[in-house]
Amino acid sequence: MRLIILSGRSGSGKTIVLHTLEDLGFYCVDNLPLSLLPDLEKQIGAMHPKIAVSIDARNLSTDLSHFKNILLQLQESAHTCEIIYLDADENTLMKRFSETRRKHPLSNKQISLREAIRQEHALLTPIASLADLVIDSTPLSIHELCNLIRERIAHHSGHSLQILIQSFGFKYGLPPDADFVFDIRCLNNPYWKPELRALTGKDLAVIAYLQADEKVKKMVLDINNFLKEWVPNFAADNRSYLTVAIGCTGGQHRSVYVTEAIASQLKTIFKNLQVRHRELNKI
């Protein structure tokens, strides 16, 4: 049986993700009291090979504080237990509640919306600290969030380490779910070549420019060797997800090329490997 525990702050997209998981064939339960989770797994697990349960701050705070102990019980009986934690920055959560006119589950006449959002962060820390996958929904549309879940969950069997190699631009912020971050801004930038500026690291002209640079070759080789050496150790530690982020300034040229170059070599070694170009998805 595969069990996914979905959590995160209100307004971060848990309902959207739960509906997406339902479309992927999961038996989904929203707002389950945490203390009932072991019983649910025992009663439903035999009938449904894939279960997703949403647990959030609507639970009793005493239950949330015992999350680690309950998780240990589940890991003894469930074949695979994964924790996905959704979040967004405070201002984005404030804006989403204002636009939808929803009431935050922790807010009342004495507690403002901003205070409730901060309290929720503290309450869910025991779950967030144990998450296998953290997703920041701040920059994502509903469509992008659904696609991300399909990419990460549907293609992951739950029995092997899933590796995501992702290019990004430092000027747009670090990917919050990155386990390794490689900064390649020291490499020559095709952006400063007028004929290459509008292209990306997937275009032949940019590829030829970067392939001719010995420093680029050395960077790709060194990152590859590092990942070949250390990724198996994460797999042996029963990790479900590993995200490798390759960053340049804008996430358009160097990081895209290096990500593709690394992935093309590692795919022969690690079968459950995906590639994503964060900034290109915005174009």
C-alpha positions in Angstrom: 0.0 0.0 0.0 1.1 3.5 -0.7 0.1 6.2 1.8 0.5 9.9 1.1 0.1 12.3 4.0 -0.7 15.8 2.6 -0.3 18.8 4.9 0.5 22.5 4.7 -0.9 25.9 5.6 -4.4 26.9 4.7 -4.5 28.6 1.3 -1.4 26.8 0.0 -3.4 24.5 -2.4 -4.1 21.4 -0.4 -7.6 21.0 -1.7 -6.4 21.3 -5.3 -3.7 18.7 -4.7 -6.1 16.3 -3.0 -8.5 16.5 -6.0 -5.5 15.9 -8.3 -4.5 12.8 -6.3 -8.1 11.6 -6.5 -7.9 11.9 -10.3 -4.7 9.8 -10.1 -6.6 6.9 -8.4 -5.9 7.7 -4.7 -8.6 7.1 -2.1 -8.7 10.6 -0.5 -9.7 11.7 2.9 -9.8 15.4 3.9 -9.3 16.8 7.4 -8.8 13.4 9.1 -8.1 13.6 12.9 -4.5 12.5 13.2 -5.3 10.0 16.0 -7.5 8.1 13.5 -4.9 7.7 10.9 -3.5 4.3 12.0 -7.0 2.8 12.1 -7.8 4.2 8.7 -4.7 2.6 7.3 -5.6 -0.8 8.8 -9.3 -0.7 7.6 -8.9 0.8 4.2 -5.4 -0.3 3.2 -6.4 -3.8 2.2 -9.1 -2.5 -0.2 -7.2 0.5 -1.6 -3.5 0.3 -2.7 -3.2 4.1 -2.8 -4.5 6.4 0.0 -4.0 10.1 0.4 -4.9 11.9 3.7 -5.0 15.6 4.3 -4.0 16.6 7.8 -3.8 20.3 8.8 -4.2 22.8 11.6 -7.9 21.9 12.1 -6.5 18.9 14.0 -6.1 19.2 17.8 -2.7 20.7 18.6 -2.0 17.8 21.0 -2.4 15.3 18.2 -0.1 17.3 15.9 2.6 17.3 18.5 2.5 13.5 18.5 2.8 13.3 14.7 6.3 11.7 14.8 5.1 8.8 17.0 2.1 8.2 14.8 4.3 8.2 11.7 6.5 5.5 13.2 3.4 3.3 13.7 2.4 3.8 10.1 5.9 3.1 8.7 5.8 -0.3 10.5 2.6 -1.4 8.7 2.2 0.7 5.5 4.4 -0.4 2.5 5.2 3.2 1.6 4.4 6.4 3.6 5.2 9.8 2.1 4.7 13.3 3.4 4.0 16.1 1.1 4.0 19.6 2.6 2.5 22.6 0.8 3.3 26.2 1.7 3.3 29.7 0.3 4.8 33.0 1.6 2.8 35.0 4.1 1.7 37.8 1.8 0.5 35.4 -0.8 -1.6 33.5 1.7 -3.0 36.8 2.9 -3.9 37.8 -0.7 -5.6 34.4 -1.4 -7.8 34.6 1.7 -8.8 38.2 0.8 -9.7 37.2 -2.8 -11.7 34.2 -1.9 -13.3 35.7 1.3 -12.7 32.4 3.1 -12.3 32.3 6.8 -9.0 31.0 8.1 -9.6 28.0 10.5 -7.6 29.6 13.3 -8.8 33.2 13.0 -11.5 34.7 15.2 -12.4 38.0 16.8 -9.3 38.0 18.9 -6.8 36.6 16.3 -6.2 38.4 13.0 -5.6 36.7 9.7 -1.9 37.4 9.8 -1.6 36.1 13.3 -3.6 32.9 12.4 -1.3 32.3 9.5 1.8 32.5 11.7 0.2 30.3 14.4 -0.6 27.7 11.8 3.1 27.7 10.7 4.1 26.9 14.3 1.4 24.2 14.7 2.4 22.3 11.5 6.2 22.4 12.2 6.2 18.8 13.4 4.9 17.7 10.0 6.9 20.1 7.9 10.1 19.0 9.5 9.5 15.4 8.4 8.3 16.1 4.9 9.6 14.1 2.0 8.6 16.7 -0.5 8.0 20.5 0.1 6.2 22.5 -2.5 6.1 26.2 -2.5 2.9 27.2 -4.3 3.6 31.0 -4.2 4.5 31.4 -7.9 2.2 28.6 -9.2 -1.1 28.8 -10.9 -3.7 26.1 -10.2 -2.8 24.5 -13.6 0.9 24.6 -12.8 0.3 23.1 -9.3 -1.8 20.2 -10.7 0.9 19.5 -13.4 3.7 19.5 -10.8 1.8 17.0 -8.6 1.2 14.8 -11.6 4.9 14.9 -12.6 6.2 14.2 -9.1 3.5 11.7 -7.9 2.1 9.8 -10.9 5.6 9.0 -12.2 6.8 7.9 -8.8 6.1 4.3 -7.9 6.7 4.9 -4.2 9.4 2.1 -4.1 12.4 4.0 -5.5 14.1 7.3 -5.2 12.7 9.9 -7.6 15.2 12.4 -8.8 14.3 15.8 -10.2 17.0 17.9 -11.9 15.8 21.4 -12.2 17.2 24.6 -13.8 16.4 27.9 -12.2 17.4 31.6 -12.1 18.9 33.0 -9.0 17.3 36.4 -9.6 13.9 34.7 -9.2 14.8 32.9 -5.9 16.0 29.5 -4.8 13.7 26.5 -5.3 12.5 25.8 -1.8 12.4 22.0 -2.2 16.0 21.7 -3.4 18.3 19.2 -1.7 21.4 20.2 -3.6 22.0 23.6 -5.2 24.8 24.1 -7.8 25.7 27.7 -8.7 27.0 27.9 -12.2 27.0 31.7 -12.6 30.8 31.5 -12.9 30.5 30.1 -16.4 30.5 32.4 -19.5 27.0 33.7 -20.1 25.5 33.4 -23.7 23.2 36.3 -22.7 26.0 38.7 -23.6 26.1 37.4 -27.1 23.4 39.5 -29.0 22.7 36.6 -31.4 22.1 34.2 -28.5 20.2 36.4 -26.0 16.7 35.5 -27.1 17.5 31.8 -27.3 17.6 29.1 -24.5 19.9 26.4 -23.4 17.9 24.0 -25.6 18.7 25.8 -28.8 21.5 24.4 -31.0 23.4 27.7 -31.2 23.6 28.0 -27.4 24.5 24.3 -27.0 27.4 24.7 -29.5 28.6 27.9 -27.7 28.6 26.2 -24.3 30.0 22.8 -25.5 33.0 24.6 -26.8 33.8 26.0 -23.4 36.2 23.7 -21.3 35.0 25.2 -18.0 31.4 24.1 -18.9 32.6 20.6 -19.7 34.5 20.5 -16.4 31.4 21.7 -14.4 29.2 19.1 -16.0 31.7 16.4 -15.3 32.2 17.4 -11.6 28.5 17.6 -10.9 27.9 14.3 -12.5 30.7 12.6 -10.5 29.3 14.1 -7.3 25.8 12.9 -8.0 26.9 9.4 -9.1 28.8 9.1 -5.8 26.2 10.4 -3.4 22.7 9.8 -4.8 22.9 6.0 -4.1 23.4 6.9 -0.4 20.2 8.8 -0.4 18.4 5.9 -2.1 19.8 3.5 0.6 18.4 5.8 3.3 14.8 5.2 2.0 14.4 8.7 0.6 11.4 9.1 -1.7 12.4 12.4 -3.5 15.6 14.2 -4.3 15.7 17.5 -6.0 18.9 18.8 -7.6 18.8 22.5 -8.6 21.2 24.0 -11.2 21.2 27.8 -11.1 22.4 30.6 -13.3 21.4 34.2 -13.3 18.2 34.1 -15.3 17.6 30.4 -15.7 17.5 30.6 -19.5 20.8 29.6 -20.9 23.6 28.0 -18.8 21.5 26.2 -16.2 19.2 24.8 -18.9 22.1 23.4 -20.9 23.9 22.0 -17.9 20.7 20.4 -16.5 20.0 18.7 -19.8 23.7 17.6 -20.1 23.7 16.1 -16.6 20.3 14.4 -17.0 21.2 12.8 -20.3 24.2 11.0 -18.6 22.5 10.2 -15.4 19.3 8.7 -17.0 21.4 5.6 -17.9 22.1 5.1 -14.2 19.0 6.4 -12.4 15.8 5.2 -14.1 13.4 7.4 -12.1 14.7 10.8 -13.2 12.9 13.8 -14.3 13.9 17.2 -15.8 12.2 20.6 -15.2 13.2 24.1 -16.3 11.5 26.4 -13.9 12.0 29.7 -15.7 11.3 28.3 -19.2 7.9 27.2 -18.0 7.0 30.8 -17.5 7.9 31.8 -21.1 
